Amino acid sequence: MGFERCPDRADGGDDRCTTPRTGADGDSAAQSAEAVPTVRLEGITVRYGGITALDGVDFQVARGEVRALLGENGAGKSTLGKVIAGAVRPNAGSATVDGHLLDFRPSSAIRAGVRIISQEMSLYPPLSVAENLVTGGFGHRRRLVRWRQAQATAQDHLDQLGLSIDARRKVGELSVAEQQMIEIARALFSGGKIVVLDEPTSALGVAEADRLFAFIRRMSRKGTSFVLITHFLDDVMAHTDSATVLRNGSVAGERRTAKVTKNDLVRLMVGADNRIASVVSGAEFRLQPVPESRPRLRIARVAAPSRITDMSLEVHPGEVVGLFGDIGSGSVELAEAAFGVRQAHSGSVEVDGVAVRSPEHSVRTLESAYIPQDRREALAFPQHAAANVTIAQLHRLLGLRLARSKEFAITSEQLGRLSVKSCDPRTLPGTLSGGNQQKLLFARCLVRPPRLMILVEPTRGMDVGAKDDVVRLIRSSAAEHGTAVLVVSAEPESILAVADRVYVAQQGRIRAHLHDCPASSSTLMTAAHLGETEISA
């Protein structure tokens, strides 16, 4: 997908264009090429105390356009999305929707058809899918609900999205991926015509993401505009019309995705090459041979409900091993088994020859650390950053109580190492970006370097620069402290940037083991589908 060709400019200007390409079915509302964009922001400036989050930003989205909003953590992406939704009032600037001036209030944005879906979901787990969908369309109006009819309407809406989810099911019974899909369905069901999506595919597998984007494209052809805040550049290249890149609160550039490469976008975001950027641009990395030392983590012929059929792998001291697999591959479940969260039906899981029994056993006896795929499971949001960073090591630091000054000193040191922006020991996690919340969990792991570190999607929700910071920390932890690290991810670039060796999982089995050979992102994707057992020099 892309744009129709704009007239050549005699002034040598850039290649920006705001008219989306008409869909194959010819029903795009954008084919009228209206002079006024659906959304136009001009000179948006947002300051928080002495920090400038946005500095004179101009941004626009045309009717039926799918526009990506890219940038590093702290670049201002989420803030700009909240400005569009009326959740943040700027210090300067103006915004219009369909030519009508907005007053930067949520109620005004909602009436204009703006909907925002944040990274943290706002569904009601005890209610059914139908109840979540229907109540999302009420706003502040009172209405008599005919629940049988509402349930049928909700089911029809889900069917149109291609979601095989029973509208009668409780939301709390759904997977994280399914809940994310319901969030998006609710926004569309409630009449959203300008939908801001903040990392919508971070919890979705490839097939689910493709289904979501197919629906987004169908809706865009009918006139719905989408702003996609994401770090997944493959999604941007495959499913958007254009991209706006923010850097340090300002617009670094705007590009039509049909005429740009991933590497071009990376350079706009970070201004320089880094390890992640190299993988994104297609570079190969030389994977290492299997060490001759005794494995620290040994998983042998493990089977466990409901997605592990037969998996084996080893991680040695001082090395980083990647486990690449999509949702449903069993990779996440294997990480849970390695930490004792999930019990195996058969096979063995050992750390330095000792069988893993439980998470508490892993932390206290085996000196293991674990970061789950959903950071909300691990963060204590009512507690400040210092409490979140030091909580796992209280029993080793100073018993059950830790002097506030020492707690703050430890936290400040870790936050500095991780380059966590706009955060001090007193900051509440809920005020941080998703990427900085993830860094808090890393800080917790690194207070006292563990013998084994198990990381599930450690760079999810992070920009390219922040991902590179985390990659360097993981590798330095392994090299300096001899920590054995298992990294589980569905992002091939994240795996290749950090791993010495790579296992590839699919359908509950280890499909390939890549070592002592060159590998690129395409190597991992090919291995996942062809399933070669050993790939080495």
C-alpha positions as a printed NumPy array, in Angstrom:
array([[  0.   ,   0.   ,   0.   ],
       [  1.176,   3.579,  -0.644],
       [  0.273,   6.854,  -2.297],
       [ -0.579,   7.972,  -5.793],
       [  2.343,   9.793,  -7.372],
       [  2.434,  13.477,  -6.437],
       [  3.232,  16.075,  -9.096],
       [  6.962,  16.656,  -9.423],
       [  8.091,  19.727,  -7.506],
       [ 10.223,  22.301,  -9.205],
       [ 11.502,  23.619,  -5.88 ],
       [ 13.2  ,  20.361,  -5.009],
       [ 10.94 ,  19.816,  -1.996],
       [ 10.462,  16.533,  -0.194],
       [  8.228,  13.653,  -1.259],
       [  5.429,  14.249,   1.241],
       [  1.909,  13.633,   0.025],
       [ -1.413,  13.327,   1.852],
       [ -3.632,  11.543,  -0.639],
       [ -3.864,   7.804,   0.059],
       [ -3.846,   5.388,  -2.823],
       [ -7.34 ,   4.207,  -3.753],
       [ -8.03 ,   0.574,  -2.927],
       [ -8.51 ,  -2.094,  -5.54 ],
       [-12.247,  -2.088,  -4.977],
       [-12.418,   1.615,  -5.754],
       [-14.41 ,   2.501,  -2.672],
       [-11.837,   4.665,  -0.891],
       [-13.345,   7.762,   0.586],
       [ -9.999,   9.383,  -0.108],
       [-10.373,   9.298,  -3.881],
       [-12.04 ,  12.696,  -3.674],
       [ -8.648,  14.032,  -2.479],
       [-10.195,  16.634,  -0.193],
       [ -8.11 ,  19.767,   0.345],
       [ -8.609,  19.604,   4.127],
       [ -7.047,  16.573,   5.876],
       [ -9.173,  14.663,   8.354],
       [ -6.704,  15.619,  11.12 ],
       [ -4.353,  18.603,  11.062],
       [ -2.1  ,  19.662,  13.939],
       [  0.008,  22.797,  13.657],
       [  2.765,  24.071,  15.905],
       [  2.017,  21.639,  18.747],
       [  4.248,  22.316,  21.751],
       [  3.946,  20.399,  25.021],
       [  6.085,  21.09 ,  28.09 ],
       [  6.19 ,  19.238,  31.392],
       [  8.015,  21.557,  33.773],
       [ 11.421,  22.069,  32.235],
       [ 11.034,  19.179,  29.777],
       [  9.806,  19.846,  26.24 ],
       [  7.976,  16.742,  25.016],
       [  6.861,  18.252,  21.69 ],
       [  8.374,  21.305,  20.03 ],
       [  6.34 ,  22.963,  17.253],
       [  5.136,  19.727,  15.679],
       [  3.065,  19.797,  12.485],
       [  1.18 ,  16.58 ,  11.739],
       [ -1.686,  15.599,   9.482],
       [ -3.606,  12.51 ,   8.427],
       [ -5.854,  12.352,   5.367],
       [ -9.208,  10.634,   5.177],
       [ -8.642,   6.913,   4.669],
       [ -4.894,   7.167,   5.312],
       [ -2.897,   4.758,   7.476],
       [ -0.017,   6.823,   8.855],
       [  2.751,   5.489,  11.066],
       [  4.166,   7.602,  13.878],
       [  7.737,   6.557,  14.681],
       [ 10.54 ,   7.604,  16.985],
       [ 12.659,   6.617,  19.966],
       [ 11.273,   6.374,  23.494],
       [ 10.795,   9.943,  24.696],
       [ 10.576,  11.294,  21.141],
       [  6.968,  12.368,  21.787],
       [  4.926,   9.751,  19.912],
       [  2.501,   8.857,  22.689],
       [  2.204,  12.492,  23.739],
       [  1.229,  13.493,  20.208],
       [ -1.339,  10.682,  20.112],
       [ -2.825,  11.968,  23.374],
       [ -2.981,  15.497,  21.962],
       [ -5.023,  14.197,  19.029],
       [ -7.328,  12.413,  21.477],
       [ -7.722,  15.493,  23.671],
       [ -6.044,  13.829,  26.658],
       [ -3.16 ,  16.326,  26.695],
       [ -3.626,  20.079,  26.285],
       [ -0.603,  21.602,  24.516],
       [  1.097,  24.81 ,  25.587],
       [  0.856,  26.064,  22.017],
       [ -0.584,  25.008,  18.666],
       [ -3.937,  24.131,  17.124],
       [ -5.779,  21.028,  15.929],
       [ -8.656,  20.511,  13.53 ],
       [-10.722,  17.492,  12.508],
       [-12.509,  17.799,   9.165],
       [-11.799,  21.526,   9.314],
       [-13.442,  21.999,  12.727],
       [-11.256,  23.389,  15.505],
       [-10.734,  21.097,  18.513],
       [-10.475,  22.457,  22.063],
       [ -8.16 ,  19.662,  23.312],
       [-10.762,  18.035,  25.549],
       [-11.5  ,  14.282,  25.42 ],
       [-15.237,  14.902,  25.002],
       [-14.593,  17.127,  21.994],
       [-12.292,  14.562,  20.387],
       [-14.782,  11.754,  21.008],
       [-17.578,  13.748,  19.352],
       [-15.238,  14.316,  16.395],
       [-14.784,  10.54 ,  16.06 ],
       [-11.279,  10.252,  17.538],
       [-10.502,   7.054,  19.431],
       [ -7.185,   6.123,  21.064],
       [ -6.103,   2.632,  22.068],
       [ -3.157,   2.715,  24.454],
       [ -0.625,  -0.034,  25.179],
       [ -2.305,  -0.808,  28.502],
       [ -5.733,  -2.285,  27.817],
       [ -8.913,  -0.861,  29.365],
       [-11.27 ,  -3.81 ,  29.07 ],
       [-13.363,  -5.163,  31.951],
       [-12.168,  -8.768,  32.506],
       [-15.254,  -9.961,  34.483],
       [-17.613,  -8.898,  31.662],
       [-18.283, -10.738,  28.432],
       [-16.826,  -9.7  ,  25.095],
       [-20.292,  -8.507,  24.019],
       [-20.707,  -6.393,  27.153],
       [-17.313,  -4.777,  26.6  ],
       [-18.113,  -3.992,  22.984],
       [-21.617,  -2.631,  23.565],
       [-20.848,  -0.489,  26.622],
       [-17.91 ,   1.005,  24.742],
       [-20.368,   2.67 ,  22.379],
       [-22.525,   4.359,  25.   ],
       [-20.309,   7.27 ,  25.97 ],
       [-22.186,   9.223,  28.634],
       [-25.631,   8.4  ,  27.294],
       [-28.038,   6.202,  29.152],
       [-29.712,   3.552,  27.105],
       [-31.935,   0.55 ,  27.642],
       [-30.01 ,  -2.5  ,  26.466],
       [-31.621,  -5.535,  24.865],
       [-28.841,  -7.942,  25.689],
       [-29.819, -10.742,  23.332],
       [-29.817,  -8.317,  20.422],
       [-26.626,  -6.672,  21.692],
       [-24.892, -10.044,  21.856],
       [-25.917, -10.863,  18.287],
       [-24.694,  -7.457,  17.113],
       [-21.375,  -7.911,  18.911],
       [-20.892, -11.374,  17.408],
       [-21.613, -10.022,  13.931],
       [-19.016,  -7.284,  14.491],
       [-16.413,  -9.842,  15.564],
       [-17.183, -12.002,  12.544],
       [-16.634,  -9.03 ,  10.241],
       [-13.196,  -8.561,  11.79 ],
       [-12.428, -12.216,  11.165],
       [-12.15 , -12.938,  14.887],
       [-13.136, -16.464,  15.921],
       [-14.138, -15.348,  19.413],
       [-17.431, -16.159,  21.091],
       [-19.034, -12.87 ,  22.178],
       [-20.364, -14.65 ,  25.276],
       [-16.886, -15.42 ,  26.657],
       [-15.509, -13.452,  29.585],
       [-12.714, -11.115,  28.548],
       [-10.61 , -12.388,  31.457],
       [-10.565, -15.836,  29.83 ],
       [ -8.983, -14.513,  26.629],
       [ -5.289, -14.415,  25.814],
       [ -3.441, -11.081,  25.77 ],
       [ -3.518, -11.162,  21.969],
       [ -7.272, -11.742,  21.885],
       [ -7.854,  -8.944,  24.386],
       [ -5.873,  -6.554,  22.187],
       [ -8.086,  -7.443,  19.245],
       [-11.198,  -6.79 ,  21.324],
       [ -9.838,  -3.356,  22.298],
       [ -9.542,  -2.435,  18.639],
       [-12.935,  -3.916,  17.834],
       [-14.513,  -1.796,  20.581],
       [-13.014,   1.432,  19.237],
       [-14.421,   0.739,  15.783],
       [-17.752,  -0.442,  17.161],
       [-18.211,   2.851,  19.047],
       [-18.005,   4.905,  15.867],
       [-14.342,   5.8  ,  15.677],
       [-13.382,   7.311,  12.337],
       [ -9.901,   8.473,  13.387],
       [ -8.257,   5.695,  15.373],
       [ -4.917,   6.142,  17.144],
       [ -3.295,   2.756,  17.8  ],
       [ -0.403,   2.693,  20.284],
       [  1.627,  -0.497,  19.663],
       [ -1.437,  -2.546,  18.573],
       [  0.539,  -5.624,  17.484],
       [  2.969,  -5.896,  20.399],
       [  1.058,  -8.914,  21.774],
       [  0.   , -10.389,  18.435],
       [  1.521, -13.159,  16.349],
       [  2.242, -12.733,  12.656],
       [ -1.035, -14.29 ,  11.516],
       [ -3.106, -12.261,  13.993],
       [ -1.303,  -9.047,  13.045],
       [ -1.878,  -9.709,   9.348],
       [ -5.588, -10.263,  10.011],
       [ -5.744,  -7.026,  11.98 ],
       [ -4.047,  -5.026,   9.245],
       [ -6.286,  -6.56 ,   6.583],
       [ -9.245,  -5.218,   8.533],
       [ -7.563,  -1.833,   9.007],
       [ -7.026,  -1.588,   5.253],
       [-10.65 ,  -2.472,   4.528],
       [-11.78 ,   0.225,   6.951],
       [ -9.357,   2.785,   5.522],
       [-10.82 ,   2.226,   2.063],
       [-14.169,   3.198,   3.518],
       [-12.784,   6.418,   4.971],
       [-11.488,   5.552,   8.457],
       [ -8.12 ,   7.158,   9.215],
       [ -5.515,   5.401,  11.335],
       [ -2.468,   6.67 ,  13.227],
       [ -0.181,   3.735,  14.01 ],
       [  2.327,   4.321,  16.824],
       [  4.684,   1.368,  16.558],
       [  8.246,   0.067,  16.722],
       [  7.577,  -2.768,  14.271],
       [  9.082,  -1.457,  11.045],
       [  7.964,  -4.493,   9.058],
       [  4.372,  -3.542,   9.91 ],
       [  5.066,   0.012,   8.785],
       [  6.555,  -1.053,   5.469],
       [  3.838,  -3.576,   4.686],
       [  0.693,  -1.924,   5.983],
       [  0.93 ,   1.868,   6.05 ],
       [  0.72 ,   4.641,   3.489],
       [  3.154,   7.04 ,   5.104],
       [  5.334,   7.61 ,   8.159],
       [  6.117,  10.611,  10.331],
       [  9.313,  10.276,  12.376],
       [  9.754,  12.235,  15.614],
       [ 13.137,  12.857,  17.157],
       [ 13.62 ,  14.709,  20.451],
       [ 10.114,  16.146,  20.246],
       [ 10.405,  17.495,  16.692],
       [  9.542,  16.104,  13.267],
       [ 12.692,  14.499,  11.816],
       [ 10.983,  13.674,   8.531],
       [  7.893,  12.453,   6.713],
       [  8.079,   9.725,   4.098],
       [  5.817,   7.707,   1.848],
       [  6.461,   4.107,   2.813],
       [  6.333,   2.99 ,  -0.816],
       [  9.478,   5.052,  -1.428],
       [ 11.532,   4.433,   1.704],
       [ 13.528,   1.587,   3.24 ],
       [ 13.562,   0.373,   6.827],
       [ 17.141,   1.553,   7.13 ],
       [ 16.107,   5.057,   6.043],
       [ 13.517,   5.15 ,   8.82 ],
       [ 16.005,   3.845,  11.377],
       [ 18.482,   6.578,  10.452],
       [ 15.771,   9.226,  10.853],
       [ 14.934,   7.87 ,  14.307],
       [ 18.406,   7.404,  15.788],
       [ 20.658,   9.441,  13.531],
       [ 23.356,   6.749,  13.513],
       [ 23.834,   3.047,  13.   ],
       [ 23.654,   0.607,  15.904],
       [ 23.476,  -3.172,  16.284],
       [ 19.677,  -3.337,  15.946],
       [ 19.806,  -0.992,  12.955],
       [ 22.304,  -3.301,  11.257],
       [ 19.983,  -6.296,  11.596],
       [ 17.008,  -4.267,  10.384],
       [ 18.963,  -3.299,   7.28 ],
       [ 19.547,  -6.992,   6.497],
       [ 23.054,  -7.512,   7.836],
       [ 24.24 , -11.004,   8.782],
       [ 25.723, -11.877,  12.159],
       [ 28.122, -14.721,  12.801],
       [ 26.612, -17.023,  15.405],
       [ 28.973, -18.736,  17.842],
       [ 29.72 , -22.452,  18.267],
       [ 28.336, -24.399,  21.219],
       [ 30.605, -23.839,  24.269],
       [ 32.411, -26.823,  25.738],
       [ 31.568, -25.82 ,  29.314],
       [ 28.887, -27.432,  31.443],
       [ 25.451, -25.936,  30.671],
       [ 23.947, -23.681,  33.32 ],
       [ 20.402, -24.201,  32.029],
       [ 19.58 , -27.62 ,  30.615],
       [ 16.09 , -28.34 ,  29.283],
       [ 15.691, -31.913,  28.08 ],
       [ 12.696, -33.381,  26.231],
       [ 10.193, -31.19 ,  28.061],
       [  6.452, -31.511,  27.413],
       [  3.91 , -29.305,  29.195],
       [  0.368, -28.039,  28.705],
       [ -0.748, -26.748,  26.439],
       [  1.801, -25.802,  23.82 ],
       [  5.055, -27.671,  24.567],
       [  5.277, -31.03 ,  22.797],
       [  8.998, -31.83 ,  22.929],
       [ 11.631, -29.159,  23.544],
       [ 15.303, -29.295,  24.478],
       [ 17.927, -26.566,  24.731],
       [ 21.008, -25.538,  26.692],
       [ 22.417, -22.209,  27.847],
       [ 26.023, -22.006,  29.086],
       [ 27.549, -19.491,  31.52 ],
       [ 28.508, -16.221,  29.85 ],
       [ 26.491, -16.768,  26.677],
       [ 23.211, -15.361,  25.354],
       [ 20.938, -17.881,  23.672],
       [ 17.962, -16.761,  21.628],
       [ 14.706, -18.702,  21.343],
       [ 12.824, -17.44 ,  18.307],
       [  9.171, -18.346,  17.962],
       [  5.78 , -16.876,  17.165],
       [  2.786, -16.87 ,  19.522],
       [  1.676, -20.488,  19.757],
       [  5.163, -21.88 ,  19.139],
       [  5.593, -22.844,  22.782],
       [  8.599, -20.559,  23.286],
       [  6.97 , -18.411,  25.97 ],
       [  5.685, -21.482,  27.8  ],
       [  9.188, -22.974,  27.745],
       [ 10.551, -19.814,  29.376],
       [  7.903, -20.184,  32.084],
       [  8.973, -23.791,  32.647],
       [ 12.615, -22.702,  32.901],
       [ 11.702, -20.364,  35.783],
       [  9.271, -22.723,  37.49 ],
       [  6.093, -20.808,  36.592],
       [  4.88 , -23.771,  34.539],
       [  5.33 , -27.405,  35.527],
       [  6.413, -29.951,  32.92 ],
       [  4.513, -33.224,  32.407],
       [  7.7  , -34.924,  31.305],
       [ 11.345, -34.166,  30.722],
       [ 13.651, -32.156,  32.968],
       [ 14.562, -28.525,  33.644],
       [ 17.801, -27.976,  35.585],
       [ 19.973, -25.025,  36.584],
       [ 23.547, -26.083,  37.396],
       [ 22.276, -29.648,  37.807],
       [ 19.503, -28.727,  40.269],
       [ 15.887, -29.314,  39.229],
       [ 13.76 , -26.156,  38.998],
       [ 10.821, -26.383,  41.428],
       [  9.136, -22.984,  41.653],
       [  9.683, -19.261,  40.99 ],
       [ 10.68 , -18.711,  44.65 ],
       [ 13.177, -21.586,  44.401],
       [ 14.542, -20.079,  41.192],
       [ 15.093, -16.651,  42.765],
       [ 16.356, -17.582,  46.223],
       [ 18.283, -20.802,  45.595],
       [ 19.162, -20.875,  41.902],
       [ 19.727, -17.095,  41.612],
       [ 17.633, -16.778,  38.493],
       [ 15.822, -13.675,  37.221],
       [ 12.797, -13.553,  34.961],
       [ 11.026, -10.833,  32.959],
       [  7.621, -11.951,  31.596],
       [  6.137, -10.906,  28.266],
       [  3.49 ,  -8.758,  29.981],
       [  5.302,  -6.228,  32.176],
       [  2.046,  -5.511,  34.047],
       [  2.435,  -8.894,  35.72 ],
       [  5.782,  -7.897,  37.229],
       [  5.459,  -4.185,  38.073],
       [  3.864,  -2.871,  41.262],
       [  2.198,   0.212,  39.786],
       [  1.126,   1.805,  43.127],
       [  4.784,   1.714,  44.317],
       [  7.51 ,   4.13 ,  43.245],
       [ 10.371,   3.15 ,  40.951],
       [ 12.771,   2.455,  43.821],
       [ 10.457,  -0.108,  45.403],
       [ 10.025,  -1.841,  42.041],
       [ 13.758,  -1.989,  41.427],
       [ 14.848,  -3.299,  44.833],
       [ 11.952,  -5.574,  45.82 ],
       [ 13.41 ,  -8.812,  44.451],
       [ 16.661,  -8.388,  46.393],
       [ 15.431,  -7.186,  49.796],
       [ 16.236, -10.535,  51.374],
       [ 19.873, -10.152,  50.265],
       [ 20.346,  -6.407,  50.717],
       [ 19.196,  -5.559,  54.222],
       [ 16.602,  -8.084,  55.302],
       [ 12.96 ,  -7.073,  55.001],
       [ 13.642,  -3.348,  55.419],
       [ 15.908,  -1.189,  53.311],
       [ 16.97 ,   2.343,  54.233],
       [ 15.282,   4.809,  51.886],
       [ 18.579,   6.548,  51.082],
       [ 20.239,   3.249,  50.092],
       [ 17.165,   2.171,  48.124],
       [ 17.179,   5.452,  46.18 ],
       [ 20.946,   5.28 ,  45.6  ],
       [ 20.699,   1.754,  44.174],
       [ 17.795,   2.758,  41.934],
       [ 19.467,   5.938,  40.687],
       [ 22.555,   3.945,  39.718],
       [ 20.512,   1.402,  37.75 ],
       [ 18.338,   4.037,  36.058],
       [ 21.486,   5.834,  34.968],
       [ 22.969,   2.663,  33.492],
       [ 19.766,   2.035,  31.55 ],
       [ 19.303,   5.647,  30.375],
       [ 15.736,   5.764,  31.704],
       [ 14.414,   9.176,  30.714],
       [ 12.174,  11.4  ,  32.866],
       [ 12.418,   9.056,  35.838],
       [ 13.824,   9.257,  39.355],
       [ 13.459,   6.86 ,  42.311],
       [ 10.168,   8.503,  43.351],
       [  8.498,   8.151,  39.94 ],
       [  5.438,   5.909,  39.672],
       [  5.725,   3.281,  36.889],
       [  2.323,   4.228,  35.463],
       [  3.683,   7.646,  34.424],
       [  6.453,   6.109,  32.314],
       [  6.398,   5.01 ,  28.693],
       [  6.134,   1.295,  27.967],
       [  9.81 ,   1.127,  27.082],
       [ 10.901,   2.78 ,  30.324],
       [  8.603,   0.492,  32.325],
       [ 10.45 ,  -2.412,  30.728],
       [ 13.76 ,  -0.855,  31.729],
       [ 12.614,  -0.764,  35.36 ],
       [ 12.335,  -4.545,  35.235],
       [ 15.858,  -4.767,  33.812],
       [ 17.089,  -2.558,  36.621],
       [ 15.53 ,  -5.004,  39.1  ],
       [ 17.408,  -7.902,  37.495],
       [ 20.734,  -6.074,  37.494],
       [ 20.766,  -4.902,  41.137],
       [ 22.538,  -8.18 ,  41.849],
       [ 23.554,  -9.908,  38.584],
       [ 21.902, -13.333,  38.505],
       [ 23.429, -16.627,  37.441],
       [ 20.59 , -17.156,  34.955],
       [ 18.42 , -14.502,  33.314],
       [ 15.281, -15.461,  31.366],
       [ 13.866, -12.621,  29.279],
       [ 10.592, -12.841,  27.338],
       [ 10.232, -10.116,  24.706],
       [ 12.734,  -7.884,  26.546],
       [ 12.682,  -5.155,  23.88 ],
       [  8.949,  -5.161,  23.154],
       [  7.546,  -1.644,  22.987],
       [ 10.987,  -0.063,  22.678],
       [ 12.371,   2.117,  19.918],
       [ 15.505,   1.194,  17.999],
       [ 17.812,   3.246,  20.222],
       [ 16.391,   1.84 ,  23.451],
       [ 16.541,  -1.695,  22.053],
       [ 20.218,  -1.209,  21.337],
       [ 20.77 ,  -0.024,  24.926],
       [ 19.13 ,  -3.198,  26.229],
       [ 21.082,  -5.413,  23.826],
       [ 24.343,  -3.933,  25.094],
       [ 23.295,  -4.435,  28.723],
       [ 22.321,  -8.062,  28.151],
       [ 25.559,  -8.854,  26.377],
       [ 27.686,  -7.013,  28.933],
       [ 25.916,  -8.824,  31.789],
       [ 26.784, -12.153,  30.181],
       [ 30.37 , -11.145,  29.429],
       [ 31.21 ,  -9.386,  32.71 ],
       [ 29.31 , -11.49 ,  35.216],
       [ 29.144, -14.867,  33.471],
       [ 25.346, -14.736,  33.489],
       [ 23.642, -17.301,  31.277],
       [ 20.879, -15.526,  29.372],
       [ 17.883, -16.985,  27.538],
       [ 16.076, -14.426,  25.36 ],
       [ 12.659, -15.377,  23.974],
       [ 11.206, -13.22 ,  21.209],
       [  9.076, -13.231,  18.072],
       [ 11.189, -10.354,  16.673],
       [ 14.048, -11.795,  14.583],
       [ 16.064,  -8.569,  14.733],
       [ 15.957,  -8.54 ,  18.539],
       [ 17.119, -12.17 ,  18.682],
       [ 19.961, -11.763,  16.194],
       [ 21.216,  -8.528,  17.716],
       [ 21.724, -10.138,  21.119],
       [ 22.205, -13.906,  20.729],
       [ 25.35 , -16.027,  20.437],
       [ 23.267, -19.024,  19.329],
       [ 19.623, -19.368,  18.302],
       [ 16.981, -22.062,  18.709],
       [ 13.861, -21.806,  16.533],
       [ 10.54 , -23.06 ,  17.929],
       [  7.332, -23.859,  16.118],
       [  4.235, -25.804,  17.157],
       [  5.658, -26.956,  20.466],
       [  8.973, -28.248,  19.143],
       [ 12.493, -26.972,  18.528],
       [ 12.595, -26.812,  14.756],
       [ 16.195, -25.648,  14.326],
       [ 19.391, -24.909,  16.218],
       [ 21.574, -22.252,  14.558],
       [ 25.224, -22.04 ,  15.669],
       [ 28.683, -21.398,  14.234],
       [ 27.185, -19.908,  11.058],
       [ 26.129, -16.563,   9.537],
       [ 22.464, -15.661,  10.054],
       [ 20.073, -12.86 ,   9.156],
       [ 16.4  , -12.211,   9.857],
       [ 15.474, -14.177,   6.746],
       [ 17.552, -17.127,   8.037],
       [ 15.404, -17.323,  11.168],
       [ 12.144, -17.015,   9.246],
       [ 13.242, -19.718,   6.803],
       [ 14.305, -22.033,   9.637],
       [ 10.934, -21.554,  11.344],
       [  9.121, -22.749,   8.246],
       [ 11.534, -25.356,   6.857],
       [ 12.482, -26.751,  10.246],
       [ 16.072, -27.86 ,   9.668],
       [ 17.314, -29.461,  12.885],
       [ 20.917, -28.227,  12.797],
       [ 22.176, -25.193,  10.884],
       [ 25.885, -24.619,  11.293],
       [ 29.041, -24.039,   9.311]])
